[in-house]
Amino acid sequence: MSVELRELYQEVILDHNKHPRNRGKLEEPTNSAEGHNPLCGDNVTVYVHTKEGRVEGISFEGSGCAISTASASMMTEAIKGKTLAEIEAMFREFQKMVTATGEAEEHPDFGDLEVLAGVREYPVRIKCATLPWHTLHAALQGAEAKVSTE
Amino acid sequence: MNTATLTKLDVTQVRADFPILETVVNGRPLVYLDNGATSQKPLSVIRSQDDYYRSSNANVHRGVHHLSQIATRQFDLAREKVRVLLNARHAHEVIFTAGCTASINLVVQAWGRLNVKAGDEILVSTMEHHSNIVSWQLLAEQVGATVRPIPITDEGEIELDTYRSMLSERTKVVGIVHVSNSLGTVNPVKQMIEWAHAVGAVVLVDGAQAAPHMRIDVQAVDADFYTLSCHKMFAPTGIGVLYGKESLLDEMPPYQGGGDMINTVSFNGTTYAKLPFKFEAGTPNIAGVIGLGAAVDYLASIGQQLSKGDTATMAENLDAAFAWIEHHEAGLTKYGMKALADIPGVRLTGTSPHKAGILAFTLDVVHPHDIGTVLDSQGIAIRAGHHCCMPLMTRLGVPATARASLALYNTREEIDRLVSAVEIVREMFT
């Protein structure tokens, strides 16, 4: 197996794919949004419960590839308890990380999320990783329309 | 054709005609199993493009000069070759378009706008490609007609009894795929057309996935319209064919206005050119058409190696070529279906006994895109996704499938590599 493939499908990603964290519908979400990747058919719904500018609860459901499922799972772990401003900053950093060329920067907040940097070697899979984040962003903005990667 | 004759041609000889098959991907010889998306091109087709631009590049049907005459002759010859390929009655029933999608849209807008009225019904099967669904939905919205889906069985076959019961005097047109791009099912178009004609409906057959695999005879099945995607049948990209019965094409208004499609133009009224030019406004894809001619020649040359040699007609050579192709691909399909089904967790999609060229499957909870990425690391090209067939995926209850699609140059060794790679995927993700 190639080095790039091992980078893409690291143990952490395979684990999050097999055992997604915070999967399911949140009981009383304050915000939610649906995301869709029309090219591959991936669907994700993100539910959040915010209180005083902070995300107290988050979950997701839907169907997608290992990259999008793991990305959603890790995202829910990473942002719980964060303020909306902190989440926006992480979203931007995450986008930079998965699309950047050259050596990845360190992201102390990211934890497991860092392993998704491998996706940059697979341009068609980048949208798999960013779909949950775009959907979260839309949920927090109170967007009505379904998010699409296209 | 008997088995002894079929064994006169070995697949290694065929492979030698396709230079790209020597490519190495991720350190391994390429296994190209994405032929349903586009086929590879034989050297003769690749050379035809170079030859045209190098030695006969000129516009067609208008120049009196030497180069234009050569280009025009090659262009017109290609139309006759396609007539033979489809067994159309007349060469002018062959219209060159930008692709299969363009062919369908031409029918929808030129024939459909004229004939489909409010309250009419358009039947399309659940296994249609989006091009044969959405184009009709656009028309239905414009005129107030209804698009009704023809259901399919779990095996991926048309529910023929239901189809028959859906036909009525309200049915104006039926859109049916000859060979499903997602399932490989070969639909019984002859029977379906006969029933449709009995209620006065017109039938468009989407032949995009049939043309590389089987001998087509538009007269035998009595198709009203038949469409081809030529890059899927060894020709260059950007060229398609619409076959239409002369009587239908004659009554249709032009689809696009421009050069080449007129008889006389005046502000008092314009008259249109006769078939096929009425539907070929503007400078056509000349190189593409010449490449298409070369692709049909290539198929005929396969037959020539099996049949009577130089004395055989192009039609006879194509008969022989497709006898070989069908025999070869049926063997691969059967072998591949069995080997894939033996992998724990694999579910085949499309298990009709009438199949051509497609091995589609899902693997437990592994998403097809992950299968596609891991297979690519092994040098194997397949397609993962909904294959432009969202209603079919909904019917199958899956978001997407992994699809290996065959062509005449694929081998059992390549199927073996596909199967081993799917085993690797299974180990990784479960």
Interface residues (C-beta under 8 A of the other chain):
Chain A: M1 S2 E4 L5 L8 Y9 L14 N17 K18 L39 C40 G41 D42 N43 S63 G64 C65 A66 I67 T69 Y122 R125 C128
Chain B: N26 G27 V366 H367 P368 H369 D370 T373 V374 S377 A384 G385 H386 M390 M393 P399 A400 I424 M428 F429
